[in-house]
Amino acid sequence: MIFIGPLADALAVLVGGLAGTAIGDRISDRLNNIMMQALGLASIFIGISGALVGENIMVCILSLVIGGIIGNLCDLDGRMNRLGDFMDRKLKKISFFKKSGKFTEGFILATVMSCTGGMAIVGSIESGINLNHDIMFSKAVIDLCMGVILASTLSIGVIFASVPLILYQGTLTLIAAMIGEFLTQTTINEMSCVGNILIMAMGLNVIKATDIKVANLLPAPFLPIILCLFM
Protein backbone atom coordinates (compact mmCIF):
# COMPACT_ATOMS: atom_id res chain seq x y z
CA MET A 1 0.00 0.00 0.00
CA ILE A 2 1.69 3.19 -1.20
CA PHE A 3 -0.03 5.46 1.34
CA ILE A 4 1.21 3.73 4.51
CA GLY A 5 4.09 6.21 4.90
CA PRO A 6 2.02 9.42 4.53
CA LEU A 7 -0.69 7.98 6.80
CA ALA A 8 1.87 7.14 9.50
CA ASP A 9 3.28 10.67 9.33
CA ALA A 10 -0.14 12.31 9.59
CA LEU A 11 -0.98 10.08 12.55
CA ALA A 12 2.27 11.11 14.24
CA VAL A 13 1.35 14.81 13.93
CA LEU A 14 -2.11 14.05 15.34
CA VAL A 15 -0.74 12.11 18.33
CA GLY A 16 2.03 14.64 18.95
CA GLY A 17 -0.46 17.50 18.84
CA LEU A 18 -2.77 15.79 21.33
CA ALA A 19 0.11 14.99 23.67
CA GLY A 20 1.46 18.55 23.46
CA THR A 21 -1.97 20.01 24.15
CA ALA A 22 -2.35 17.79 27.22
CA ILE A 23 0.91 19.00 28.78
CA GLY A 24 0.76 22.58 27.51
CA ASP A 25 -0.74 24.09 30.67
CA ARG A 26 2.08 22.60 32.77
CA ILE A 27 4.84 24.43 30.89
CA SER A 28 5.83 28.00 31.79
CA ASP A 29 5.89 30.81 29.23
CA ARG A 30 9.64 31.12 29.65
CA LEU A 31 10.18 27.46 28.78
CA ASN A 32 7.72 27.76 25.90
CA ASN A 33 9.80 30.58 24.41
CA ILE A 34 13.03 28.60 24.76
CA MET A 35 11.47 25.56 23.11
CA MET A 36 10.18 27.62 20.18
CA GLN A 37 13.55 29.31 19.70
CA ALA A 38 15.28 25.93 19.74
CA LEU A 39 12.82 24.59 17.19
CA GLY A 40 13.36 27.65 14.99
CA LEU A 41 17.16 27.32 15.10
CA ALA A 42 16.95 23.59 14.37
CA SER A 43 14.69 24.33 11.39
CA ILE A 44 17.20 26.84 10.02
CA PHE A 45 20.02 24.29 10.34
CA ILE A 46 17.94 21.53 8.70
CA GLY A 47 16.91 23.88 5.91
CA ILE A 48 20.45 25.01 5.12
CA SER A 49 21.81 21.45 5.24
CA GLY A 50 19.07 20.09 2.99
CA ALA A 51 19.28 22.95 0.50
CA LEU A 52 22.88 22.04 -0.33
CA VAL A 53 21.71 19.08 -2.45
CA GLY A 54 20.61 21.54 -5.14
CA GLU A 55 22.76 21.58 -8.27
CA ASN A 56 21.22 24.33 -10.41
CA ILE A 57 20.80 27.71 -8.74
CA MET A 58 18.58 29.02 -11.56
CA VAL A 59 16.07 26.20 -11.05
CA CYS A 60 15.97 27.09 -7.35
CA ILE A 61 15.55 30.83 -7.98
CA LEU A 62 12.88 30.41 -10.66
CA SER A 63 10.99 27.86 -8.56
CA LEU A 64 10.84 30.25 -5.60
CA VAL A 65 9.95 33.29 -7.73
CA ILE A 66 7.29 31.57 -9.86
CA GLY A 67 5.99 29.58 -6.88
CA GLY A 68 5.72 32.79 -4.87
CA ILE A 69 3.79 34.50 -7.67
CA ILE A 70 1.38 31.55 -7.95
CA GLY A 71 0.93 31.35 -4.19
CA ASN A 72 0.38 35.10 -3.93
CA LEU A 73 -2.17 35.13 -6.77
CA CYS A 74 -4.00 32.24 -5.08
CA ASP A 75 -3.55 33.97 -1.70
CA LEU A 76 -2.56 30.68 -0.04
CA ASP A 77 -1.39 32.42 3.14
CA GLY A 78 -4.63 34.35 3.47
CA ARG A 79 -6.72 31.26 2.75
CA MET A 80 -4.87 29.24 5.40
CA ASN A 81 -5.29 32.04 7.93
CA ARG A 82 -8.99 32.31 7.19
CA LEU A 83 -9.39 28.54 7.41
CA GLY A 84 -7.57 28.50 10.75
CA ASP A 85 -9.71 31.36 12.11
CA PHE A 86 -12.89 29.63 10.88
CA MET A 87 -11.99 26.34 12.59
CA ASP A 88 -11.00 28.23 15.75
CA ARG A 89 -14.40 29.95 15.96
CA LYS A 90 -16.30 26.72 15.35
CA LEU A 91 -14.26 24.58 17.75
CA LYS A 92 -14.42 27.09 20.59
CA LYS A 93 -18.12 26.26 20.83
CA ILE A 94 -17.04 22.83 22.07
CA SER A 95 -15.92 22.81 25.71
CA PHE A 96 -12.85 20.66 25.02
CA PHE A 97 -11.50 23.33 22.64
CA LYS A 98 -12.35 26.41 24.75
CA LYS A 99 -8.67 27.14 25.48
CA SER A 100 -7.41 26.75 21.96
CA GLY A 101 -4.66 29.36 22.35
CA LYS A 102 -2.97 30.52 19.15
CA PHE A 103 -5.00 28.11 17.03
CA THR A 104 -4.33 29.61 13.59
CA GLU A 105 -0.61 30.13 14.23
CA GLY A 106 -0.22 26.55 15.41
CA PHE A 107 -2.19 25.18 12.47
CA ILE A 108 -0.20 27.10 9.82
CA LEU A 109 3.20 26.57 11.42
CA ALA A 110 2.70 22.83 11.84
CA THR A 111 1.30 22.50 8.30
CA VAL A 112 4.18 24.31 6.61
CA MET A 113 6.90 22.68 8.70
CA SER A 114 5.57 19.16 8.14
CA CYS A 115 4.71 19.57 4.45
CA THR A 116 7.93 21.18 3.23
CA GLY A 117 11.50 19.97 3.38
CA GLY A 118 13.49 17.20 1.79
CA MET A 119 12.08 14.34 3.84
CA ALA A 120 8.49 15.18 2.87
CA ILE A 121 9.40 15.27 -0.81
CA VAL A 122 11.92 12.44 -1.07
CA GLY A 123 9.96 10.27 1.38
CA SER A 124 6.75 10.64 -0.60
CA ILE A 125 8.57 9.86 -3.85
CA GLU A 126 10.18 6.76 -2.33
CA SER A 127 6.79 5.58 -1.08
CA GLY A 128 5.23 6.10 -4.51
CA ILE A 129 7.96 4.62 -6.69
CA ASN A 130 9.59 1.91 -4.58
CA LEU A 131 7.00 1.33 -1.84
CA ASN A 132 9.85 2.13 0.55
CA HIS A 133 8.42 3.93 3.59
CA ASP A 134 11.59 4.14 5.70
CA ILE A 135 12.04 7.89 5.15
CA MET A 136 8.38 8.53 5.93
CA PHE A 137 8.60 6.51 9.14
CA SER A 138 11.70 8.47 10.19
CA LYS A 139 9.92 11.72 9.38
CA ALA A 140 6.95 10.55 11.45
CA VAL A 141 9.17 10.31 14.53
CA ILE A 142 10.50 13.85 13.92
CA ASP A 143 6.99 15.23 13.29
CA LEU A 144 5.74 13.53 16.45
CA CYS A 145 8.32 15.47 18.49
CA MET A 146 7.58 18.66 16.56
CA GLY A 147 3.86 18.22 17.20
CA VAL A 148 4.42 17.91 20.94
CA ILE A 149 6.54 21.08 21.06
CA LEU A 150 4.28 23.19 18.85
CA ALA A 151 1.05 22.11 20.52
CA SER A 152 2.46 22.66 24.02
CA THR A 153 3.61 26.17 23.12
CA LEU A 154 0.90 27.30 20.70
CA SER A 155 -2.38 25.43 20.54
CA ILE A 156 -4.40 22.38 19.63
CA GLY A 157 -4.53 23.77 16.09
CA VAL A 158 -1.43 21.65 15.47
CA ILE A 159 -3.46 18.43 15.34
CA PHE A 160 -5.47 19.73 12.36
CA ALA A 161 -2.25 20.06 10.36
CA SER A 162 -2.52 16.30 9.90
CA VAL A 163 -5.29 16.87 7.32
CA PRO A 164 -3.36 19.04 4.79
CA LEU A 165 -0.30 16.90 5.51
CA ILE A 166 -1.95 13.66 4.37
CA LEU A 167 -3.41 15.47 1.33
CA TYR A 168 -0.04 17.02 0.39
CA GLN A 169 2.14 13.96 0.88
CA GLY A 170 -0.53 11.63 -0.44
CA THR A 171 -0.71 13.69 -3.65
CA LEU A 172 3.09 13.65 -3.98
CA THR A 173 3.11 9.89 -3.46
CA LEU A 174 0.41 9.39 -6.08
CA ILE A 175 2.22 11.63 -8.58
CA ALA A 176 5.45 9.70 -7.97
CA ALA A 177 3.67 6.39 -8.55
CA MET A 178 2.25 7.69 -11.85
CA ILE A 179 5.26 9.53 -13.31
CA GLY A 180 8.12 8.22 -11.18
CA GLU A 181 10.03 6.89 -14.16
CA PHE A 182 10.36 10.46 -15.49
CA LEU A 183 11.70 11.90 -12.20
CA THR A 184 15.48 12.02 -12.39
CA GLN A 185 17.70 12.25 -9.32
CA THR A 186 18.52 15.83 -10.34
CA THR A 187 14.83 16.77 -10.31
CA ILE A 188 14.34 15.18 -6.89
CA ASN A 189 17.40 17.02 -5.55
CA GLU A 190 16.09 20.36 -6.81
CA MET A 191 12.66 19.70 -5.28
CA SER A 192 14.32 18.85 -2.00
CA CYS A 193 16.50 21.96 -2.19
CA VAL A 194 13.52 24.29 -2.65
CA GLY A 195 11.52 22.52 0.07
CA ASN A 196 14.37 22.88 2.56
CA ILE A 197 14.67 26.59 1.80
CA LEU A 198 11.04 26.92 2.90
CA ILE A 199 11.93 25.07 6.12
CA MET A 200 14.74 27.58 6.70
CA ALA A 201 12.36 30.49 6.05
CA MET A 202 9.88 29.12 8.55
CA GLY A 203 12.67 28.75 11.12
CA LEU A 204 13.59 32.41 10.63
CA ASN A 205 9.95 33.32 11.20
CA VAL A 206 9.82 31.25 14.38
CA ILE A 207 12.76 33.13 15.93
CA LYS A 208 11.10 36.35 14.70
CA ALA A 209 14.01 37.32 12.46
CA THR A 210 11.69 37.62 9.44
CA ASP A 211 8.00 37.68 8.58
CA ILE A 212 7.95 35.66 5.36
CA LYS A 213 4.57 34.40 4.17
CA VAL A 214 5.91 30.89 3.63
CA ALA A 215 2.47 29.47 2.79
CA ASN A 216 2.50 31.55 -0.41
CA LEU A 217 5.65 29.68 -1.46
CA LEU A 218 4.16 26.19 -1.12
CA PRO A 219 3.82 25.66 -4.91
CA ALA A 220 7.59 26.21 -5.33
CA PRO A 221 8.83 22.65 -4.52
CA PHE A 222 6.73 21.23 -7.38
CA LEU A 223 8.14 23.51 -10.10
CA PRO A 224 11.50 21.74 -10.56
CA ILE A 225 9.51 18.88 -12.14
CA ILE A 226 8.84 21.22 -15.08
CA LEU A 227 11.91 23.45 -14.96
CA CYS A 228 14.40 20.58 -14.97
CA LEU A 229 13.02 19.48 -18.33
CA PHE A 230 14.35 22.69 -19.89
CA MET A 231 17.35 23.49 -17.66
C-alpha positions in Angstrom: 0.0 0.0 0.0 1.7 3.2 -1.2 0.0 5.5 1.3 1.2 3.7 4.5 4.1 6.2 4.9 2.0 9.4 4.5 -0.7 8.0 6.8 1.9 7.1 9.5 3.3 10.7 9.3 -0.1 12.3 9.6 -1.0 10.1 12.5 2.3 11.1 14.2 1.4 14.8 13.9 -2.1 14.0 15.3 -0.7 12.1 18.3 2.0 14.6 19.0 -0.5 17.5 18.8 -2.8 15.8 21.3 0.1 15.0 23.7 1.5 18.5 23.5 -2.0 20.0 24.2 -2.3 17.8 27.2 0.9 19.0 28.8 0.8 22.6 27.5 -0.7 24.1 30.7 2.1 22.6 32.8 4.8 24.4 30.9 5.8 28.0 31.8 5.9 30.8 29.2 9.6 31.1 29.6 10.2 27.5 28.8 7.7 27.8 25.9 9.8 30.6 24.4 13.0 28.6 24.8 11.5 25.6 23.1 10.2 27.6 20.2 13.5 29.3 19.7 15.3 25.9 19.7 12.8 24.6 17.2 13.4 27.6 15.0 17.2 27.3 15.1 16.9 23.6 14.4 14.7 24.3 11.4 17.2 26.8 10.0 20.0 24.3 10.3 17.9 21.5 8.7 16.9 23.9 5.9 20.4 25.0 5.1 21.8 21.5 5.2 19.1 20.1 3.0 19.3 23.0 0.5 22.9 22.0 -0.3 21.7 19.1 -2.4 20.6 21.5 -5.1 22.8 21.6 -8.3 21.2 24.3 -10.4 20.8 27.7 -8.7 18.6 29.0 -11.6 16.1 26.2 -11.0 16.0 27.1 -7.4 15.6 30.8 -8.0 12.9 30.4 -10.7 11.0 27.9 -8.6 10.8 30.2 -5.6 9.9 33.3 -7.7 7.3 31.6 -9.9 6.0 29.6 -6.9 5.7 32.8 -4.9 3.8 34.5 -7.7 1.4 31.6 -8.0 0.9 31.4 -4.2 0.4 35.1 -3.9 -2.2 35.1 -6.8 -4.0 32.2 -5.1 -3.5 34.0 -1.7 -2.6 30.7 0.0 -1.4 32.4 3.1 -4.6 34.4 3.5 -6.7 31.3 2.8 -4.9 29.2 5.4 -5.3 32.0 7.9 -9.0 32.3 7.2 -9.4 28.5 7.4 -7.6 28.5 10.7 -9.7 31.4 12.1 -12.9 29.6 10.9 -12.0 26.3 12.6 -11.0 28.2 15.7 -14.4 29.9 16.0 -16.3 26.7 15.4 -14.3 24.6 17.7 -14.4 27.1 20.6 -18.1 26.3 20.8 -17.0 22.8 22.1 -15.9 22.8 25.7 -12.8 20.7 25.0 -11.5 23.3 22.6 -12.3 26.4 24.8 -8.7 27.1 25.5 -7.4 26.8 22.0 -4.7 29.4 22.3 -3.0 30.5 19.1 -5.0 28.1 17.0 -4.3 29.6 13.6 -0.6 30.1 14.2 -0.2 26.6 15.4 -2.2 25.2 12.5 -0.2 27.1 9.8 3.2 26.6 11.4 2.7 22.8 11.8 1.3 22.5 8.3 4.2 24.3 6.6 6.9 22.7 8.7 5.6 19.2 8.1 4.7 19.6 4.4 7.9 21.2 3.2 11.5 20.0 3.4 13.5 17.2 1.8 12.1 14.3 3.8 8.5 15.2 2.9 9.4 15.3 -0.8 11.9 12.4 -1.1 10.0 10.3 1.4 6.8 10.6 -0.6 8.6 9.9 -3.8 10.2 6.8 -2.3 6.8 5.6 -1.1 5.2 6.1 -4.5 8.0 4.6 -6.7 9.6 1.9 -4.6 7.0 1.3 -1.8 9.9 2.1 0.5 8.4 3.9 3.6 11.6 4.1 5.7 12.0 7.9 5.1 8.4 8.5 5.9 8.6 6.5 9.1 11.7 8.5 10.2 9.9 11.7 9.4 6.9 10.5 11.4 9.2 10.3 14.5 10.5 13.8 13.9 7.0 15.2 13.3 5.7 13.5 16.4 8.3 15.5 18.5 7.6 18.7 16.6 3.9 18.2 17.2 4.4 17.9 20.9 6.5 21.1 21.1 4.3 23.2 18.8 1.0 22.1 20.5 2.5 22.7 24.0 3.6 26.2 23.1 0.9 27.3 20.7 -2.4 25.4 20.5 -4.4 22.4 19.6 -4.5 23.8 16.1 -1.4 21.6 15.5 -3.5 18.4 15.3 -5.5 19.7 12.4 -2.2 20.1 10.4 -2.5 16.3 9.9 -5.3 16.9 7.3 -3.4 19.0 4.8 -0.3 16.9 5.5 -1.9 13.7 4.4 -3.4 15.5 1.3 0.0 17.0 0.4 2.1 14.0 0.9 -0.5 11.6 -0.4 -0.7 13.7 -3.6 3.1 13.7 -4.0 3.1 9.9 -3.5 0.4 9.4 -6.1 2.2 11.6 -8.6 5.5 9.7 -8.0 3.7 6.4 -8.6 2.3 7.7 -11.8 5.3 9.5 -13.3 8.1 8.2 -11.2 10.0 6.9 -14.2 10.4 10.5 -15.5 11.7 11.9 -12.2 15.5 12.0 -12.4 17.7 12.3 -9.3 18.5 15.8 -10.3 14.8 16.8 -10.3 14.3 15.2 -6.9 17.4 17.0 -5.6 16.1 20.4 -6.8 12.7 19.7 -5.3 14.3 18.8 -2.0 16.5 22.0 -2.2 13.5 24.3 -2.6 11.5 22.5 0.1 14.4 22.9 2.6 14.7 26.6 1.8 11.0 26.9 2.9 11.9 25.1 6.1 14.7 27.6 6.7 12.4 30.5 6.0 9.9 29.1 8.6 12.7 28.7 11.1 13.6 32.4 10.6 9.9 33.3 11.2 9.8 31.2 14.4 12.8 33.1 15.9 11.1 36.4 14.7 14.0 37.3 12.5 11.7 37.6 9.4 8.0 37.7 8.6 8.0 35.7 5.4 4.6 34.4 4.2 5.9 30.9 3.6 2.5 29.5 2.8 2.5 31.5 -0.4 5.7 29.7 -1.5 4.2 26.2 -1.1 3.8 25.7 -4.9 7.6 26.2 -5.3 8.8 22.6 -4.5 6.7 21.2 -7.4 8.1 23.5 -10.1 11.5 21.7 -10.6 9.5 18.9 -12.1 8.8 21.2 -15.1 11.9 23.4 -15.0 14.4 20.6 -15.0 13.0 19.5 -18.3 14.4 22.7 -19.9 17.3 23.5 -17.7 
